[in-house]
């Protein structure tokens, strides 16, 4: 029931000001009040607030494509105070997946935060994907995630709160699968839906897997197919098939826990997870930090069915170009590798797989064990060929 006294009290203040007190960009009475008789400032809500909606229609860039580009991020971080504390074992200075803080000789905290816009239309599945993506940074360091805090932005005045409720249910369920306790969270109202988690885990300080340990003679193993960014963009323009969407959704919902456990057990030298900067963007950070040249055998890289077809149709989002803007300086493509395939390698991934660097003699065994434990797309996609200042060679 509408509280008319409250409405009168609130609207009278807005009318005196000539502006809505909860959105000064609007006049009072606002268009919503004129057409629907609802005053949001007085706490009133639309009875018919949208509940059954396609989430991706409410965003400009879906999933990790909404990340700030590497080139812009480098400018933003330039000149920030350096961390001078011996307890900080890994910080943002090395562009790694998570930060690590030593608390004892055999224990350190490993922490990360991730948030992005919907990459699927189902709220529950979006919550699952947001959780799987958030814990992935902990897995990429070889850590064990323990607790999480949710972070959400939501247009509560126009969409039903049931949607956000479903997002949280999906995220909490996936965190439970990972053995992570969601302690609480924070939410704000926003025109775009955004969701993610800040995750804390533990790791042995002597067993941290960073992006700086690659050596010549090592092999590169990728654990999930590429192309979810292309498929997500195809969805937004109404071109994606149900089969492609289902395959991408399943992959993004899968935890990287098994891959992380096996890479630690088998002695991985370095690792990173492939997310918004694409395969080449994340590999670029690895080769620079490690001081090596990586060679990618393009024909060995797992790619989702239909993703390359969508690229050939011109379904290439602006985020591909943003990733290329930064990472292309490190990349040399052989003539036998098509430009369309290179687009896939710059494609921003949401909740992508781990890129694992492991001694070449162990690579085949790692892939075999991964596939036996359900990581069916795992493949050796290249090698570390030499010491250098950091470069990537794409060959057929």
C-alpha positions as CSV (number, residue, x, y, z in Angstrom):
1,X,0.0,0.0,0.0
2,X,1.3,3.4,-0.9
3,X,2.1,5.7,2.0
4,X,0.6,9.0,0.7
5,X,1.9,11.0,3.6
6,X,5.5,9.9,2.9
7,X,5.0,10.5,-0.8
8,X,3.8,14.1,-0.1
9,X,6.6,14.8,2.3
10,X,9.3,13.6,-0.1
11,X,7.8,15.1,-3.3
12,X,7.3,18.5,-1.6
13,X,11.1,18.7,-1.0
14,X,11.8,17.8,-4.6
15,X,9.3,20.3,-5.9
16,X,10.8,23.1,-3.9
17,X,14.3,22.3,-5.3
18,X,12.9,21.7,-8.8
19,X,14.8,18.5,-9.0
20,X,14.3,14.9,-7.8
21,X,16.1,14.4,-4.5
22,X,17.3,10.9,-5.4
23,X,18.3,11.7,-8.9
24,X,19.1,15.4,-9.4
25,X,19.3,14.9,-13.2
26,X,15.5,14.5,-13.2
27,X,12.8,17.1,-12.7
28,X,10.0,16.5,-10.3
29,X,7.5,15.1,-11.0
30,X,9.6,12.6,-13.0
31,X,8.4,10.7,-16.1
32,X,7.9,7.6,-14.1
33,X,5.5,9.3,-11.7
34,X,3.6,10.9,-14.6
35,X,3.1,7.6,-16.5
36,X,3.0,5.0,-13.7
37,X,2.1,7.0,-10.6
38,X,5.2,5.7,-8.8
39,X,7.6,7.8,-6.7
40,X,10.9,5.9,-6.3
41,X,12.3,8.5,-3.9
42,X,9.4,7.6,-1.5
43,X,10.4,4.0,-1.6
44,X,7.6,3.0,-4.0
45,X,8.3,0.3,-6.5
46,X,6.8,-0.9,-9.8
47,X,4.4,-3.7,-9.2
48,X,5.3,-5.1,-12.6
49,X,9.1,-4.7,-12.2
50,X,10.7,-6.9,-14.8
51,X,11.5,-10.4,-13.4
52,X,11.8,-12.7,-16.4
53,X,14.4,-10.8,-18.4
54,X,17.4,-11.6,-20.6
55,X,20.3,-10.2,-18.6
56,X,22.7,-9.6,-21.4
57,X,20.3,-7.1,-23.0
58,X,21.0,-4.8,-20.0
59,X,24.7,-4.4,-20.6
60,X,27.1,-2.8,-23.2
61,X,30.0,-5.3,-22.8
62,X,29.2,-8.8,-21.5
63,X,31.3,-10.6,-18.9
64,X,35.1,-10.0,-18.8
65,X,34.8,-7.9,-22.0
66,X,33.7,-5.1,-19.5
67,X,37.2,-5.0,-18.1
68,X,39.3,-1.8,-18.5
69,X,41.9,-2.5,-21.3
70,X,45.5,-3.5,-20.4
71,X,46.8,-0.3,-22.2
72,X,44.5,1.9,-20.1
73,X,45.2,-0.1,-16.9
74,X,48.9,0.4,-17.3
75,X,48.4,4.2,-17.4
76,X,46.1,4.1,-14.4
77,X,48.6,2.1,-12.3
78,X,51.6,4.1,-13.3
79,X,53.3,6.0,-10.5
80,X,51.2,4.5,-7.7
81,X,53.2,4.0,-4.4
82,X,55.4,0.9,-4.4
83,X,54.8,-1.7,-1.7
84,X,57.9,-2.0,0.5
85,X,57.0,-4.8,2.9
86,X,58.8,-8.1,3.1
87,X,55.5,-9.8,4.0
88,X,54.1,-9.0,0.6
89,X,55.2,-11.8,-1.6
90,X,53.2,-11.0,-4.7
91,X,51.5,-7.7,-5.5
92,X,50.0,-5.8,-8.5
93,X,53.5,-4.8,-9.6
94,X,53.9,-8.1,-11.5
95,X,50.4,-8.2,-13.0
96,X,49.8,-11.6,-11.5
97,X,46.4,-13.2,-10.8
98,X,46.3,-12.5,-7.0
99,X,48.1,-10.9,-4.2
100,X,50.0,-13.0,-1.6
101,X,50.7,-11.9,2.0
102,X,52.9,-14.0,4.3
103,X,51.6,-14.6,7.8
104,X,54.0,-17.4,8.9
105,X,56.8,-19.6,7.6
106,X,54.4,-22.0,6.1
107,X,51.2,-20.0,5.5
108,X,50.3,-17.0,3.4
109,X,47.0,-15.3,2.4
110,X,46.2,-15.2,-1.3
111,X,43.6,-12.7,-2.3
112,X,41.8,-11.5,-5.3
113,X,38.6,-9.7,-6.4
114,X,36.6,-9.9,-9.7
115,X,33.4,-8.4,-10.8
116,X,31.7,-8.1,-14.3
117,X,28.5,-7.7,-16.2
118,X,26.2,-10.6,-17.2
119,X,27.5,-13.0,-19.9
120,X,24.4,-15.2,-19.9
121,X,20.7,-14.5,-19.6
122,X,19.9,-16.7,-16.7
123,X,20.5,-15.1,-13.3
124,X,21.3,-18.3,-11.4
125,X,23.9,-19.3,-14.1
126,X,25.4,-15.8,-14.1
127,X,25.9,-16.2,-10.4
128,X,27.6,-19.5,-10.9
129,X,29.9,-18.1,-13.5
130,X,30.8,-15.0,-11.4
131,X,31.8,-17.3,-8.6
132,X,33.8,-19.7,-10.8
133,X,35.6,-16.8,-12.3
134,X,36.4,-15.2,-8.9
135,X,38.0,-18.3,-7.4
136,X,40.0,-19.0,-10.5
137,X,42.6,-16.4,-9.6
138,X,43.3,-18.2,-6.4
139,X,43.6,-21.5,-8.2
140,X,46.0,-20.0,-10.8
141,X,48.4,-19.2,-7.9
142,X,48.2,-22.7,-6.6
143,X,46.2,-21.6,-3.6
144,X,43.2,-23.0,-1.7
145,X,40.2,-20.6,-1.6
146,X,38.5,-20.4,1.8
147,X,36.1,-17.4,2.1
148,X,34.4,-14.8,-0.1
149,X,32.5,-11.6,0.0
150,X,30.0,-10.8,-2.7
151,X,29.9,-7.6,-4.6
152,X,26.8,-6.6,-6.6
153,X,25.5,-3.6,-8.5
154,X,21.9,-3.8,-9.5
155,X,19.1,-1.6,-11.0
156,X,16.8,-2.3,-8.0
157,X,14.3,0.4,-9.0
158,X,13.5,-1.1,-12.4
159,X,14.2,-4.9,-12.1
160,X,12.7,-7.3,-9.6
161,X,14.9,-8.1,-6.5
162,X,14.2,-11.8,-7.3
163,X,16.8,-11.5,-10.1
164,X,19.5,-10.5,-7.7
165,X,18.3,-13.2,-5.3
166,X,18.8,-15.8,-8.0
167,X,22.3,-14.4,-8.8
168,X,23.3,-14.8,-5.2
169,X,21.9,-18.3,-5.0
170,X,23.9,-19.3,-8.0
171,X,27.1,-17.7,-6.7
172,X,26.8,-19.2,-3.3
173,X,26.0,-22.7,-4.7
174,X,29.2,-22.6,-6.9
175,X,31.2,-21.3,-3.9
176,X,29.9,-24.2,-1.8
177,X,31.1,-26.6,-4.6
178,X,34.5,-25.0,-4.3
179,X,34.5,-25.4,-0.5
180,X,34.3,-21.6,0.0
181,X,32.1,-19.9,2.6
182,X,30.4,-16.7,1.5
183,X,30.6,-14.5,4.6
184,X,28.6,-11.5,3.4
185,X,28.9,-8.8,0.8
186,X,28.2,-5.3,-0.4
187,X,25.7,-4.0,-2.9
188,X,24.9,-0.7,-4.7
189,X,22.3,0.4,-7.1
190,X,23.4,0.9,-10.7
191,X,21.9,1.1,-14.2
192,X,23.9,-2.0,-15.2
193,X,24.0,-5.4,-13.4
194,X,27.4,-6.3,-12.1
195,X,28.4,-9.2,-9.8
196,X,31.5,-10.9,-8.4
197,X,33.4,-11.8,-5.3
198,X,36.4,-10.9,-3.3
199,X,38.1,-14.2,-2.4
200,X,40.6,-15.1,0.3
201,X,42.6,-18.3,0.3
202,X,45.8,-19.8,1.8
203,X,49.0,-21.0,0.2
204,X,52.4,-22.2,1.3
205,X,54.8,-19.3,0.7
206,X,57.4,-21.8,-0.8
207,X,54.9,-23.2,-3.3
208,X,53.4,-20.1,-5.0
209,X,52.9,-20.5,-8.7
210,X,53.3,-17.0,-10.3
211,X,53.4,-15.9,-13.9
212,X,57.2,-15.4,-13.8
213,X,58.5,-18.9,-13.7
214,X,58.5,-20.0,-17.3
215,X,61.8,-21.4,-18.7
216,X,63.0,-22.5,-22.1
217,X,62.1,-26.2,-22.6
218,X,58.8,-25.9,-20.8
219,X,55.4,-26.7,-22.4
220,X,52.2,-24.7,-22.4
221,X,49.0,-26.4,-21.4
222,X,45.5,-24.8,-21.8
223,X,42.6,-26.3,-19.9
224,X,39.4,-24.7,-21.5
225,X,38.5,-23.8,-25.1
226,X,38.6,-20.2,-26.3
227,X,35.8,-18.2,-27.9
228,X,33.3,-17.4,-25.2
229,X,33.7,-13.7,-25.8
230,X,32.8,-14.2,-29.5
231,X,29.8,-16.3,-28.6
232,X,28.7,-13.8,-26.0
233,X,28.9,-11.0,-28.5
234,X,27.0,-13.1,-31.1
235,X,24.3,-13.5,-28.4
236,X,24.0,-9.8,-28.0
237,X,23.4,-9.2,-31.7
238,X,21.0,-12.2,-32.0
239,X,23.4,-14.5,-34.0
240,X,24.4,-17.2,-31.5
241,X,23.0,-20.7,-31.7
242,X,21.5,-22.5,-28.7
243,X,24.2,-25.1,-28.9
244,X,27.1,-22.6,-28.8
245,X,25.5,-20.7,-25.9
246,X,25.0,-23.9,-23.9
247,X,28.6,-25.1,-24.5
248,X,30.0,-21.7,-23.5
249,X,27.7,-21.6,-20.4
250,X,28.8,-25.0,-19.2
251,X,32.5,-24.2,-19.6
252,X,32.3,-20.8,-17.8
253,X,30.5,-22.5,-14.9
254,X,33.2,-25.1,-14.4
255,X,35.7,-24.6,-11.6
256,X,39.4,-24.7,-12.4
257,X,40.0,-26.6,-9.1
258,X,40.9,-29.9,-10.7
259,X,43.4,-28.2,-13.0
260,X,44.9,-26.3,-10.1
261,X,45.3,-29.4,-7.9
262,X,47.0,-31.4,-10.7
263,X,49.3,-28.6,-11.8
264,X,50.5,-28.2,-8.2
265,X,51.0,-31.9,-7.8
266,X,52.9,-32.3,-11.0
267,X,55.3,-29.3,-10.5
268,X,54.0,-26.5,-12.7
269,X,56.5,-23.7,-13.0
270,X,54.1,-20.9,-13.9
271,X,50.4,-20.3,-14.5
272,X,47.7,-17.8,-15.2
273,X,44.0,-17.9,-15.9
274,X,42.7,-16.7,-19.2
275,X,40.1,-14.1,-18.7
276,X,39.4,-10.6,-20.0
277,X,42.7,-9.9,-21.7
278,X,42.4,-13.0,-23.9
279,X,45.0,-15.7,-24.4
280,X,47.6,-13.4,-25.9
281,X,47.1,-10.6,-23.4
282,X,47.6,-12.9,-20.4
283,X,50.4,-14.8,-22.1
284,X,52.1,-11.4,-22.9
285,X,52.3,-10.7,-19.2
286,X,53.8,-14.1,-18.6
287,X,56.5,-13.9,-21.2
288,X,57.5,-10.4,-20.0
289,X,57.6,-11.3,-16.3
290,X,59.4,-14.6,-17.1
291,X,61.8,-13.0,-19.7
292,X,61.1,-15.7,-22.4
293,X,59.7,-16.3,-25.9
294,X,56.6,-18.5,-26.1
295,X,55.6,-20.3,-29.3
296,X,51.9,-21.1,-29.8
297,X,50.9,-23.9,-32.3
298,X,47.7,-22.4,-33.4
299,X,46.2,-25.6,-34.7
300,X,46.5,-27.2,-31.3
301,X,44.6,-24.5,-29.4
302,X,41.1,-25.7,-28.3
303,X,38.3,-23.5,-29.7
304,X,34.5,-23.7,-29.2
305,X,32.5,-25.0,-32.1
306,X,31.1,-22.1,-34.1
307,X,33.3,-19.4,-32.6
308,X,35.5,-19.2,-35.6
309,X,32.5,-19.1,-37.9
310,X,31.2,-16.1,-36.0
311,X,34.5,-14.3,-36.4
312,X,34.4,-15.0,-40.2
313,X,30.9,-13.3,-40.2
314,X,32.5,-10.2,-38.7
315,X,31.2,-10.8,-35.1
316,X,34.3,-9.3,-33.5
317,X,33.7,-7.1,-30.4
318,X,35.5,-3.9,-29.7
319,X,37.2,-5.7,-26.7
320,X,39.2,-7.8,-29.1
321,X,40.7,-4.6,-30.6
322,X,41.4,-3.3,-27.1
323,X,43.3,-6.4,-26.2
324,X,45.2,-6.3,-29.5
325,X,46.1,-2.7,-28.8
326,X,48.3,-3.7,-25.9
327,X,49.4,-7.3,-26.6
328,X,50.2,-7.1,-30.3
329,X,53.6,-5.5,-29.7
330,X,54.7,-8.8,-28.3
331,X,53.2,-11.0,-31.0
332,X,54.6,-12.2,-34.4
333,X,52.1,-14.2,-36.5
334,X,53.4,-16.6,-39.2
335,X,51.7,-16.4,-42.6
336,X,50.0,-19.8,-42.2
337,X,48.0,-18.6,-39.2
338,X,44.9,-16.7,-40.3
339,X,44.0,-13.3,-39.0
340,X,40.6,-14.7,-38.0
341,X,42.3,-17.3,-35.7
342,X,44.4,-14.5,-34.2
343,X,41.2,-12.6,-33.4
344,X,40.1,-15.7,-31.3
345,X,43.4,-15.5,-29.4
346,X,42.7,-11.9,-28.5
347,X,39.1,-12.7,-27.6
348,X,38.2,-11.8,-23.9
349,X,37.3,-14.9,-22.0
350,X,35.0,-15.0,-19.0
351,X,35.9,-17.7,-16.5
352,X,38.4,-19.2,-18.9
353,X,40.8,-22.0,-18.3
354,X,44.3,-22.1,-16.8
355,X,47.4,-21.6,-18.9
356,X,49.9,-23.9,-17.2
357,X,53.7,-23.9,-17.8
358,X,55.2,-27.3,-17.0
359,X,58.4,-29.1,-17.9
360,X,57.9,-30.6,-21.4
361,X,58.5,-34.2,-20.1
362,X,55.5,-33.9,-17.8
363,X,53.1,-32.2,-20.2
364,X,51.6,-35.3,-21.9
365,X,51.0,-36.9,-18.5
366,X,49.4,-33.7,-17.1
367,X,47.0,-33.6,-20.1
368,X,46.1,-37.2,-19.7
369,X,45.3,-36.8,-16.0
370,X,43.3,-33.7,-16.7
371,X,41.2,-35.5,-19.3
372,X,40.7,-38.5,-17.1
373,X,39.3,-36.2,-14.4
374,X,36.8,-34.4,-16.7
375,X,38.9,-31.5,-18.1
376,X,38.2,-32.7,-21.6
377,X,39.5,-29.8,-23.6
378,X,43.0,-29.8,-22.0
379,X,45.8,-29.6,-24.6
380,X,49.4,-28.8,-25.1
381,X,49.3,-25.6,-27.2
382,X,53.0,-24.7,-27.4
383,X,56.3,-24.2,-25.7
384,X,58.7,-21.8,-24.2
385,X,61.5,-21.7,-26.7
386,X,64.1,-19.2,-25.5
387,X,65.1,-16.4,-23.2
388,X,64.1,-13.0,-24.3
389,X,62.6,-9.7,-23.2
390,X,59.2,-11.2,-23.8
391,X,57.7,-12.3,-27.1
392,X,55.1,-14.6,-28.6
393,X,55.3,-16.4,-31.9
394,X,52.1,-17.8,-33.5
395,X,52.8,-20.7,-35.9
396,X,50.6,-23.2,-37.7
